[in-house]
């Protein structure tokens, strides 16, 4: 406070300080330019990173809102639907959950993160049993065929197909080997690429296991009560 008051009372000292700042900037112009550029690049990178993160989160939130399931059952300690988790949950648990009062349908789902074909980043792959998954999520085949059994086959959503200009019968590299695209589904939700759950189980050596169970309820307003019943039965 005393320094500020001193400058206010002494215009000559104020001009001297301003001159000192300007002379320091002009004395080494290269250093000044590098400092300005470094600061500017840092600010641009921060803005770019934040914007990219917000865009990814918005897109993922939009896709997951299309899934149609109100509850996800997963092993304690595993991470949520936006990532990948080990196949730790018995697949048979889905049929047990489906018999709980108020549950409309339940389906097991395996999740894996695979390297993106864009050259950087990762993408989420869903392992599903198509018929049960369709009962929960409402997806339908728009072109081609649904997933049947196991094998290296995949279905993709219409947006992914359009962006990659991929035809039915073409292949996509997943887990460092080619998977044949057998169909296109809609509406988009969850991972853009889905493979048979049995294929993911064979790859992990976890037959009869799944990452999580998606649960659809008859009355969404009672989902908290049904979730409590599930937690009580399977603590």
C-alpha positions in Angstrom: 0.0 0.0 0.0 2.9 2.4 0.8 4.5 1.6 -2.6 1.3 2.5 -4.5 0.9 5.7 -2.5 4.5 6.7 -3.2 4.0 6.2 -7.0 0.8 8.2 -6.8 2.5 11.1 -5.1 5.5 11.0 -7.5 4.7 11.3 -11.2 8.5 11.4 -12.0 9.0 8.0 -10.2 6.0 6.6 -12.1 7.5 7.7 -15.4 10.8 6.2 -14.4 9.2 2.8 -13.6 7.3 2.8 -16.9 10.6 3.6 -18.7 12.3 0.8 -16.9 9.7 -1.7 -18.0 9.7 -0.5 -21.6 13.5 -0.6 -21.7 13.6 -4.1 -20.3 11.2 -5.2 -23.0 13.0 -3.5 -25.9 16.5 -4.4 -24.7 16.1 -8.1 -25.6 13.4 -8.2 -28.2 14.0 -11.9 -29.1 13.6 -13.0 -25.5 10.4 -10.8 -25.2 9.0 -12.3 -28.4 9.7 -15.9 -27.2 8.1 -15.2 -23.9 5.0 -13.8 -25.5 4.8 -16.7 -27.9 5.3 -19.2 -25.1 2.5 -17.7 -23.0 0.2 -17.5 -26.0 0.8 -21.2 -27.0 0.2 -22.3 -23.4 -3.2 -20.4 -23.3 -4.2 -21.8 -26.7 -3.4 -25.4 -25.6 -5.4 -25.0 -22.4 -8.4 -23.7 -24.3 -8.1 -26.4 -26.9 -7.8 -29.2 -24.3 -10.7 -28.0 -22.3 -12.9 -27.6 -25.4 -11.9 -31.1 -26.6 -12.7 -32.6 -23.3 -16.1 -30.9 -23.1 -16.9 -32.1 -26.6 -16.0 -35.7 -25.8 -18.0 -35.6 -22.6 -21.1 -34.1 -24.3 -20.9 -36.7 -27.1 -20.5 -39.6 -24.6 -23.3 -38.3 -22.4 -25.6 -38.0 -25.5 -24.8 -41.6 -26.6 -25.2 -43.1 -23.2 -28.6 -41.4 -22.7 -29.7 -43.4 -25.7 -28.9 -46.7 -24.2 -32.3 -47.1 -22.5 -31.2 -48.8 -19.3 -31.9 -47.2 -16.0 -29.5 -49.2 -13.8 -26.1 -50.7 -14.3 -25.0 -53.6 -12.0 -21.2 -54.1 -11.8 -18.7 -55.6 -9.4 -17.6 -53.4 -6.4 -14.4 -51.6 -7.2 -14.8 -51.6 -11.0 -15.0 -48.4 -13.0 -18.1 -47.1 -14.6 -19.7 -47.4 -18.0 -17.4 -44.9 -19.7 -14.4 -47.1 -19.4 -13.4 -50.7 -19.3 -13.5 -53.3 -16.6 -12.5 -56.9 -16.2 -14.9 -59.7 -16.8 -15.6 -60.4 -13.1 -19.4 -60.7 -12.9 -21.2 -64.1 -13.5 -23.1 -63.8 -16.7 -25.9 -65.8 -15.1 -26.6 -63.0 -12.7 -28.4 -61.2 -15.5 -31.2 -63.8 -15.5 -31.4 -63.6 -11.7 -31.7 -59.8 -11.8 -34.4 -60.0 -14.5 -36.7 -61.9 -12.1 -36.7 -59.1 -9.5 -40.1 -57.4 -9.2 -40.2 -54.3 -11.4 -37.4 -55.2 -13.7 -38.4 -55.3 -17.4 -35.2 -56.8 -18.8 -31.6 -57.3 -18.0 -28.6 -58.1 -20.2 -24.9 -58.8 -19.6 -22.4 -56.5 -21.4 -18.6 -56.8 -21.7 -16.6 -53.7 -22.2 -13.1 -53.1 -23.6 -11.0 -50.2 -24.7 -9.1 -50.7 -27.9 -6.7 -48.5 -29.8 -8.4 -46.1 -32.2 -7.9 -46.5 -35.9 -7.3 -42.8 -36.0 -3.8 -43.4 -34.8 -4.2 -42.0 -31.3 -6.6 -42.4 -28.4 -8.8 -45.3 -27.6 -12.4 -46.4 -28.4 -15.0 -48.3 -26.4 -16.0 -51.7 -27.7 -19.2 -53.4 -26.4 -19.5 -57.2 -26.1 -23.2 -58.0 -26.2 -25.8 -60.8 -26.6 -27.8 -59.1 -29.3 -31.3 -60.3 -28.6 -31.1 -59.6 -24.8 -29.4 -56.3 -25.5 -32.1 -55.2 -27.9 -34.8 -55.9 -25.3 -33.1 -53.4 -22.9 -31.9 -50.7 -25.4 -34.3 -51.0 -28.3 -31.6 -51.1 -30.9 -32.5 -52.6 -34.3 -30.6 -53.7 -37.4 -30.8 -51.1 -40.1 -28.7 -52.9 -42.7 -27.2 -56.4 -42.8 -27.6 -59.0 -40.0 -27.4 -59.0 -36.2 -24.7 -60.6 -34.2 -25.1 -64.4 -33.8 -23.0 -66.6 -31.6 -19.3 -65.8 -31.5 -16.6 -65.3 -34.0 -14.8 -62.2 -35.3 -17.9 -60.2 -36.4 -19.1 -56.7 -35.5 -22.0 -54.4 -35.9 -21.5 -50.6 -36.1 -23.8 -47.6 -35.8 -24.9 -45.7 -38.9 -22.8 -42.6 -38.0 -19.6 -44.7 -37.8 -20.4 -46.4 -41.0 -21.0 -43.1 -42.8 -17.8 -41.5 -41.4 -15.6 -44.5 -42.4 -17.6 -45.2 -45.7 -17.7 -48.8 -44.5 -19.7 -51.4 -46.4 -21.3 -54.5 -45.0 -18.8 -57.3 -45.4 -15.8 -55.0 -45.0 -13.4 -55.4 -42.0 -12.3 -53.3 -39.1 -9.2 -53.8 -37.0 -10.1 -54.7 -33.4 -7.6 -56.1 -30.9 -5.0 -56.3 -33.7 -7.0 -58.6 -36.0 -9.8 -58.1 -38.6 -13.5 -58.2 -37.6 -16.1 -58.5 -40.4 -18.8 -55.9 -40.3 -22.1 -57.9 -40.6 -24.6 -55.1 -39.8 -25.5 -51.6 -39.0 -27.7 -50.7 -36.0 -29.6 -47.7 -34.8 -30.2 -45.7 -32.7 -26.5 -45.1 -31.7 -25.7 -45.7 -28.0 -22.7 -46.9 -25.9 -19.7 -48.0 -27.9 -20.0 -47.4 -31.7 -18.7 -50.9 -32.4 -20.3 -54.0 -30.8 -19.0 -57.6 -31.0 -20.4 -60.9 -29.6 -20.0 -61.2 -25.8 -18.7 -64.7 -26.4 -15.9 -63.4 -28.5 -14.8 -61.0 -25.8 -15.0 -63.8 -23.2 -12.9 -66.2 -25.4 -10.3 -63.5 -25.8 -10.0 -62.9 -22.1 -10.3 -66.5 -21.1 -13.4 -65.7 -19.0 -16.2 -67.9 -20.2 -19.5 -67.2 -18.4 -18.3 -63.8 -17.1 -19.2 -60.2 -17.9 -18.2 -56.7 -17.0 -21.7 -55.4 -16.1 -25.4 -55.9 -16.4 -27.7 -53.3 -17.9 -31.1 -53.2 -16.3 -34.3 -51.7 -17.7 -37.3 -51.2 -15.3 -41.0 -51.0 -15.9 -41.4 -47.7 -14.1 -38.4 -45.4 -14.4 -39.7 -43.4 -11.4 -39.1 -46.4 -9.2 -35.6 -47.1 -10.4 -34.0 -46.1 -7.1 -36.2 -48.5 -5.2 -35.4 -51.3 -7.7 -31.7 -50.5 -7.4 -32.0 -50.9 -3.7 -33.6 -54.3 -4.1 -30.8 -55.4 -6.4 -28.2 -54.2 -4.0 -29.9 -56.0 -1.1 -30.1 -59.3 -3.0 -26.5 -59.0 -4.4 -24.6 -56.9 -1.8 
